[in-house]
């Protein structure tokens, strides 16, 4: 996930896997969902998420693929 801190966008790299889709959920630290989508993928893929209209603060990005769940933290300035 880059850049961190972000001003205009955040980029996620989805790795190759056996699953055909991933769920991406971004919440603020209070738990409010800011962004949610299902990504259909074939192999590795980059996802660009615009954040320029979001409030400054800390956000959590969770990617769910099959049985795997990964969460990362990023800052919007």
Z-matrix of the N, CA and C atoms (Angstrom, degrees):
N
C 1 1.440
C 2 1.529 1 107.03
N 3 1.304 2 116.59 1 125.03
C 4 1.459 3 121.05 2 179.29
C 5 1.526 4 108.71 3 -153.92
N 6 1.315 5 121.98 4 162.88
C 7 1.465 6 125.24 5 -12.66
C 8 1.526 7 110.44 6 -73.55
N 9 1.290 8 115.98 7 159.62
C 10 1.461 9 121.00 8 177.83
C 11 1.520 10 108.08 9 -143.43
N 12 1.308 11 118.86 10 107.55
C 13 1.464 12 128.47 11 11.90
C 14 1.527 13 112.18 12 -76.87
N 15 1.337 14 115.19 13 156.62
C 16 1.469 15 122.26 14 -177.89
C 17 1.528 16 110.00 15 -108.74
N 18 1.332 17 115.31 16 150.52
C 19 1.463 18 121.77 17 175.16
C 20 1.520 19 112.05 18 -117.96
N 21 1.343 20 116.03 19 -42.42
C 22 1.458 21 120.49 20 -174.58
C 23 1.523 22 113.88 21 -116.85
N 24 1.340 23 117.10 22 -34.20
C 25 1.457 24 120.26 23 -177.55
C 26 1.519 25 109.61 24 -153.84
N 27 1.316 26 114.63 25 163.78
C 28 1.462 27 122.01 26 170.88
C 29 1.529 28 106.11 27 -126.76
N 30 1.305 29 116.91 28 138.86
C 31 1.462 30 122.15 29 -178.93
C 32 1.526 31 109.15 30 -113.35
N 33 1.328 32 115.88 31 129.26
C 34 1.467 33 122.00 32 177.47
C 35 1.520 34 109.06 33 -112.78
N 36 1.309 35 116.15 34 136.60
C 37 1.457 36 121.86 35 174.66
C 38 1.522 37 107.53 36 -103.11
N 39 1.325 38 117.25 37 113.93
C 40 1.464 39 121.43 38 176.45
C 41 1.521 40 107.72 39 -91.47
N 42 1.314 41 116.84 40 125.61
C 43 1.459 42 120.97 41 -176.81
C 44 1.529 43 111.48 42 -81.18
N 45 1.323 44 113.97 43 162.18
C 46 1.462 45 119.76 44 176.47
C 47 1.515 46 109.27 45 -64.09
N 48 1.302 47 115.76 46 144.90
C 49 1.457 48 119.76 47 178.85
C 50 1.513 49 109.88 48 -163.88
N 51 1.312 50 116.16 49 176.28
C 52 1.458 51 120.07 50 -178.09
C 53 1.526 52 112.08 51 -80.94
N 54 1.330 53 116.83 52 -17.00
C 55 1.464 54 120.17 53 -178.93
C 56 1.527 55 110.28 54 -82.36
N 57 1.341 56 116.42 55 147.95
C 58 1.455 57 121.52 56 -178.30
C 59 1.520 58 113.64 57 -91.07
N 60 1.327 59 117.67 58 -10.57
C 61 1.458 60 119.04 59 -179.62
C 62 1.524 61 110.63 60 -147.14
N 63 1.329 62 113.98 61 157.02
C 64 1.460 63 121.92 62 177.14
C 65 1.511 64 108.42 63 -133.42
N 66 1.326 65 116.58 64 146.10
C 67 1.456 66 122.02 65 172.69
C 68 1.516 67 107.56 66 -100.11
N 69 1.335 68 116.69 67 133.78
C 70 1.462 69 122.44 68 176.62
C 71 1.521 70 106.98 69 -117.46
N 72 1.339 71 116.05 70 123.45
C 73 1.460 72 121.63 71 -179.58
C 74 1.519 73 107.97 72 -129.67
N 75 1.334 74 116.40 73 125.32
C 76 1.461 75 121.18 74 177.67
C 77 1.521 76 108.24 75 -117.14
N 78 1.340 77 114.90 76 127.53
C 79 1.456 78 121.11 77 178.84
C 80 1.530 79 109.56 78 -124.36
N 81 1.343 80 115.34 79 156.19
C 82 1.461 81 118.33 80 170.73
C 83 1.526 82 107.74 81 -82.53
N 84 1.332 83 117.58 82 177.85
C 85 1.465 84 119.68 83 -175.70
C 86 1.527 85 112.68 84 -69.07
N 87 1.327 86 117.70 85 -14.25
C 88 1.458 87 121.44 86 176.75
C 89 1.528 88 111.63 87 -87.10
N 90 1.347 89 117.01 88 -6.11
C 91 1.455 90 121.50 89 177.59
C 92 1.520 91 115.30 90 95.76
N 93 1.343 92 116.90 91 1.64
C 94 1.468 93 120.01 92 178.16
C 95 1.523 94 110.03 93 -75.01
N 96 1.330 95 116.88 94 129.87
C 97 1.463 96 121.46 95 -179.99
C 98 1.524 97 109.64 96 -73.42
N 99 1.334 98 116.33 97 122.62
C 100 1.463 99 122.95 98 178.60
C 101 1.524 100 111.50 99 -97.86
N 102 1.335 101 116.14 100 -28.60
C 103 1.467 102 120.89 101 -175.09
C 104 1.519 103 107.65 102 -156.44
N 105 1.337 104 115.56 103 138.90
C 106 1.464 105 120.51 104 178.48
C 107 1.519 106 108.00 105 -152.05
N 108 1.320 107 116.92 106 131.72
C 109 1.457 108 120.32 107 178.38
C 110 1.526 109 109.89 108 -156.63
N 111 1.312 110 115.03 109 160.99
C 112 1.462 111 122.98 110 172.48
C 113 1.529 112 106.50 111 -108.96
N 114 1.314 113 116.59 112 127.15
C 115 1.460 114 122.17 113 -179.09
C 116 1.525 115 108.42 114 -105.41
N 117 1.324 116 116.35 115 120.20
C 118 1.463 117 121.03 116 171.78
C 119 1.521 118 106.29 117 -83.90
N 120 1.312 119 117.15 118 127.78
C 121 1.458 120 117.87 119 -175.18
C 122 1.521 121 112.12 120 -133.96
N 123 1.289 122 113.49 121 151.46
C 124 1.456 123 122.39 122 172.23
C 125 1.517 124 106.15 123 -133.43
N 126 1.334 125 117.85 124 101.93
C 127 1.457 126 121.32 125 -175.06
C 128 1.514 127 110.66 126 78.19
N 129 1.334 128 116.45 127 -159.42
C 130 1.463 129 121.33 128 -179.51
C 131 1.524 130 110.23 129 -72.39
N 132 1.323 131 116.24 130 147.22
C 133 1.449 132 120.31 131 -177.91
C 134 1.515 133 109.94 132 -151.44
N 135 1.326 134 115.41 133 146.08
C 136 1.464 135 121.74 134 175.67
C 137 1.522 136 108.60 135 -105.39
N 138 1.321 137 116.11 136 136.11
C 139 1.458 138 121.84 137 178.50
C 140 1.520 139 107.52 138 -119.67
N 141 1.343 140 116.74 139 126.94
C 142 1.465 141 122.88 140 177.91
C 143 1.523 142 108.15 141 -104.70
N 144 1.339 143 116.53 142 125.23
C 145 1.458 144 122.05 143 -179.36
C 146 1.520 145 108.59 144 -118.02
N 147 1.345 146 118.17 145 117.88
C 148 1.469 147 120.31 146 179.62
C 149 1.533 148 110.81 147 -71.87
N 150 1.348 149 116.25 148 132.95
C 151 1.465 150 120.83 149 -179.48
C 152 1.528 151 112.46 150 -128.11
N 153 1.336 152 117.95 151 7.16
C 154 1.468 153 120.03 152 -172.93
C 155 1.527 154 113.30 153 -63.95
N 156 1.327 155 119.00 154 -23.04
C 157 1.461 156 121.34 155 179.39
C 158 1.532 157 112.57 156 -96.79
N 159 1.314 158 117.53 157 4.87
C 160 1.467 159 121.57 158 -179.96
C 161 1.516 160 110.14 159 -83.48
N 162 1.321 161 117.04 160 154.01
C 163 1.456 162 121.90 161 174.20
C 164 1.520 163 109.82 162 -67.56
N 165 1.333 164 116.15 163 148.97
C 166 1.461 165 120.64 164 175.13
C 167 1.518 166 109.36 165 -63.37
N 168 1.324 167 116.41 166 142.82
C 169 1.458 168 119.64 167 178.29
C 170 1.510 169 112.43 168 155.03
N 171 1.324 170 114.43 169 -170.04
C 172 1.462 171 122.51 170 -178.76
C 173 1.531 172 108.72 171 -100.50
N 174 1.326 173 115.71 172 135.45
C 175 1.461 174 122.33 173 -179.20
C 176 1.526 175 109.53 174 -128.50
N 177 1.320 176 115.63 175 152.05
C 178 1.462 177 122.44 176 176.71
C 179 1.521 178 109.09 177 -113.23
N 180 1.315 179 116.75 178 130.49
C 181 1.463 180 122.49 179 179.62
C 182 1.525 181 108.34 180 -113.07
N 183 1.327 182 116.06 181 120.53
C 184 1.459 183 121.67 182 179.25
C 185 1.522 184 109.12 183 -113.60
N 186 1.331 185 115.91 184 128.74
C 187 1.461 186 122.12 185 176.57
C 188 1.519 187 106.98 186 -114.80
N 189 1.336 188 115.71 187 123.18
C 190 1.461 189 121.40 188 -179.54
C 191 1.530 190 108.46 189 -115.09
N 192 1.320 191 115.47 190 121.50
C 193 1.460 192 122.18 191 178.66
C 194 1.522 193 108.06 192 -131.58
N 195 1.323 194 116.41 193 108.77
C 196 1.462 195 119.59 194 -177.83
C 197 1.512 196 110.85 195 59.78
N 198 1.321 197 117.51 196 -122.11
C 199 1.461 198 122.98 197 179.75
C 200 1.525 199 112.47 198 -89.46
N 201 1.331 200 117.61 199 -4.49
C 202 1.457 201 122.33 200 -176.33
C 203 1.525 202 111.63 201 -94.77
N 204 1.332 203 116.06 202 138.33
C 205 1.462 204 121.66 203 178.41
C 206 1.523 205 107.99 204 -136.60
N 207 1.350 206 116.50 205 123.74
C 208 1.456 207 122.11 206 -179.31
C 209 1.520 208 109.08 207 -125.66
N 210 1.338 209 116.68 208 134.38
C 211 1.459 210 120.97 209 179.47
C 212 1.520 211 109.33 210 -124.94
N 213 1.348 212 115.30 211 135.07
C 214 1.454 213 121.89 212 176.38
C 215 1.511 214 109.88 213 -130.37
N 216 1.320 215 115.91 214 161.63
C 217 1.458 216 122.13 215 -178.03
C 218 1.526 217 109.28 216 -114.63
N 219 1.333 218 116.98 217 140.55
C 220 1.458 219 120.59 218 173.45
C 221 1.530 220 109.58 219 -143.80
N 222 1.325 221 115.17 220 163.99
C 223 1.460 222 122.08 221 -177.50
C 224 1.515 223 109.43 222 -116.36
N 225 1.325 224 116.46 223 137.74
C 226 1.462 225 122.06 224 171.21
C 227 1.521 226 107.01 225 -107.15
N 228 1.325 227 116.44 226 126.33
C 229 1.463 228 121.53 227 179.51
C 230 1.506 229 111.21 228 -94.77
